[in-house]
Amino acid sequence: MPIINLEDFTRTDGSVDWSGLRAAEINNGECCKTCGSYLINLFSTPGQPKDCGRCVDLKNSADEVRHSDYVRCPRCSYIFDLTTLVSENCLYDLYQEGEHNMTCPECEHDFKIGTSVSYTFTSPAKESHREHCEEVRLDT
């Protein structure tokens, strides 16, 4: 099955049917059917919906697992979208580094989840060599 093409979902007025495109990408196995992240299909043939490695771990592993959007209840194995839960219930504290109390929306089991936060810093563009040389000449 060929890779999904954005042009196939572009309307005559130039707008894009984003939900149709996303559904096609998921159905073709280009995006995870659970979390929607893009997949790299190096050793598998596109054409079937599939899960990314992190979602497979959430569903199958008995070990502690990490995911950027989903949490699994340790008792009933219910998987829920934490980002939706946070935004719908104003639980923004869950985005702070550390351990947090959680209640499963399915079985009401209380458990703890951990949040890890990382930061990325942006550096300004390089100065041209000419500007640097002029600064050095002014300083001497």
KELO-207489 format. One record per residue (C-alpha): residue number from 1; z, y, x. Coordinates in nm, 2 decimals, always signed. Each point is the difference from the previous one (the first is absolute). Last residue first. Layout:
N
R  k  pz  py  px
R  NUM  Z  Y  X
...
//
This chain:
140
R  k  pz  py  px
R  140  +2.07  +4.71  +4.18
R  139  +0.08  -0.03  -0.37
R  138  -0.32  +0.16  -0.11
R  137  -0.21  -0.25  +0.21
R  136  +0.19  -0.30  -0.15
R  135  -0.06  +0.13  -0.35
R  134  -0.37  +0.04  +0.07
R  133  -0.02  -0.36  +0.14
R  132  +0.16  -0.14  -0.32
R  131  -0.24  +0.19  -0.23
R  130  -0.30  -0.13  +0.21
R  129  +0.13  -0.36  -0.02
R  128  +0.01  +0.01  -0.38
R  127  +0.33  -0.04  -0.16
R  126  +0.06  -0.34  -0.15
R  125  +0.06  -0.02  -0.37
R  124  +0.36  +0.02  -0.12
R  123  +0.21  -0.32  +0.00
R  122  +0.09  -0.18  -0.32
R  121  +0.31  -0.21  -0.03
R  120  +0.04  -0.32  -0.19
R  119  +0.33  -0.11  -0.14
R  118  +0.14  -0.34  -0.10
R  117  +0.25  -0.09  -0.27
R  116  +0.15  -0.35  -0.06
R  115  +0.16  -0.07  -0.34
R  114  +0.21  -0.30  -0.05
R  113  +0.06  -0.17  -0.33
R  112  +0.33  -0.12  -0.14
R  111  +0.06  -0.23  -0.30
R  110  +0.12  +0.02  -0.37
R  109  -0.16  -0.26  -0.23
R  108  -0.12  +0.16  -0.33
R  107  -0.24  -0.30  -0.07
R  106  -0.33  +0.19  -0.04
R  105  +0.07  +0.36  +0.10
R  104  +0.18  -0.13  +0.32
R  103  +0.28  +0.24  +0.09
R  102  -0.01  +0.17  +0.33
R  101  +0.27  +0.14  +0.23
R  100  -0.13  +0.18  +0.31
R  99  +0.01  -0.07  +0.37
R  98  -0.12  +0.26  +0.26
R  97  -0.26  +0.27  +0.05
R  96  -0.06  +0.22  -0.30
R  95  -0.29  -0.09  -0.23
R  94  +0.24  -0.17  -0.25
R  93  +0.16  +0.34  -0.05
R  92  -0.31  +0.09  -0.20
R  91  +0.12  -0.19  -0.30
R  90  -0.14  +0.24  -0.25
R  89  -0.04  -0.28  -0.27
R  88  -0.38  +0.00  -0.05
R  87  -0.08  +0.10  +0.36
R  86  +0.24  -0.25  +0.16
R  85  -0.10  -0.29  -0.22
R  84  -0.37  +0.07  +0.05
R  83  +0.05  +0.00  +0.38
R  82  +0.21  -0.31  -0.02
R  81  -0.27  -0.21  -0.16
R  80  +0.17  -0.32  -0.11
R  79  -0.01  -0.37  +0.11
R  78  +0.23  -0.24  -0.19
R  77  +0.12  -0.27  +0.24
R  76  +0.29  -0.09  -0.25
R  75  +0.29  +0.02  +0.25
R  74  -0.12  +0.19  +0.31
R  73  -0.19  +0.26  -0.22
R  72  -0.31  +0.10  +0.18
R  71  -0.09  +0.36  +0.08
R  70  -0.34  +0.16  +0.01
R  69  -0.15  +0.32  +0.15
R  68  +0.02  +0.00  +0.38
R  67  +0.07  -0.37  +0.04
R  66  +0.25  -0.19  +0.22
R  65  +0.12  -0.35  -0.04
R  64  +0.33  -0.19  +0.05
R  63  -0.07  -0.37  +0.00
R  62  -0.08  -0.23  -0.30
R  61  -0.37  +0.08  +0.05
R  60  -0.24  -0.06  -0.29
R  59  -0.05  +0.30  -0.22
R  58  +0.12  +0.28  +0.23
R  57  -0.18  -0.17  +0.29
R  56  -0.33  -0.02  -0.19
R  55  +0.05  +0.37  -0.08
R  54  +0.04  +0.09  +0.37
R  53  -0.30  -0.22  +0.10
R  52  -0.23  +0.18  -0.24
R  51  -0.07  -0.17  -0.34
R  50  -0.33  -0.13  -0.12
R  49  -0.27  +0.06  -0.27
R  48  -0.31  -0.20  +0.07
R  47  -0.35  +0.10  +0.13
R  46  +0.05  +0.07  +0.36
R  45  -0.03  -0.29  +0.25
R  44  +0.29  -0.05  +0.23
R  43  +0.03  +0.02  +0.38
R  42  -0.04  +0.37  +0.06
R  41  +0.08  +0.12  -0.35
R  40  +0.20  +0.32  +0.08
R  39  +0.20  +0.09  -0.31
R  38  +0.06  +0.34  -0.16
R  37  +0.33  +0.06  -0.16
R  36  +0.01  -0.04  -0.38
R  35  +0.36  -0.13  -0.03
R  34  -0.05  -0.32  -0.20
R  33  -0.38  -0.08  +0.00
R  32  -0.03  +0.10  +0.36
R  31  -0.32  +0.19  +0.06
R  30  -0.34  -0.13  +0.12
R  29  +0.03  -0.33  -0.19
R  28  -0.30  +0.07  -0.23
R  27  +0.22  +0.02  -0.30
R  26  +0.22  +0.26  +0.18
R  25  -0.29  +0.21  +0.11
R  24  -0.16  -0.02  -0.35
R  23  +0.33  +0.12  -0.16
R  22  +0.02  +0.28  +0.25
R  21  -0.36  +0.11  -0.07
R  20  +0.05  -0.01  -0.38
R  19  +0.32  +0.20  +0.03
R  18  -0.18  +0.26  +0.23
R  17  -0.30  +0.05  -0.23
R  16  -0.14  +0.27  +0.22
R  15  -0.14  +0.34  -0.10
R  14  -0.35  +0.10  +0.11
R  13  -0.13  +0.09  -0.35
R  12  -0.21  -0.32  +0.01
R  11  +0.31  -0.21  +0.05
R  10  +0.10  -0.14  +0.33
R  9  +0.14  -0.36  -0.02
R  8  -0.30  -0.17  +0.16
R  7  +0.00  +0.27  +0.27
R  6  +0.35  -0.10  +0.11
R  5  -0.13  -0.34  +0.11
R  4  +0.19  -0.33  -0.04
R  3  -0.07  -0.24  +0.29
R  2  -0.25  -0.27  -0.08
R  1  +0.09  -0.34  -0.15
//
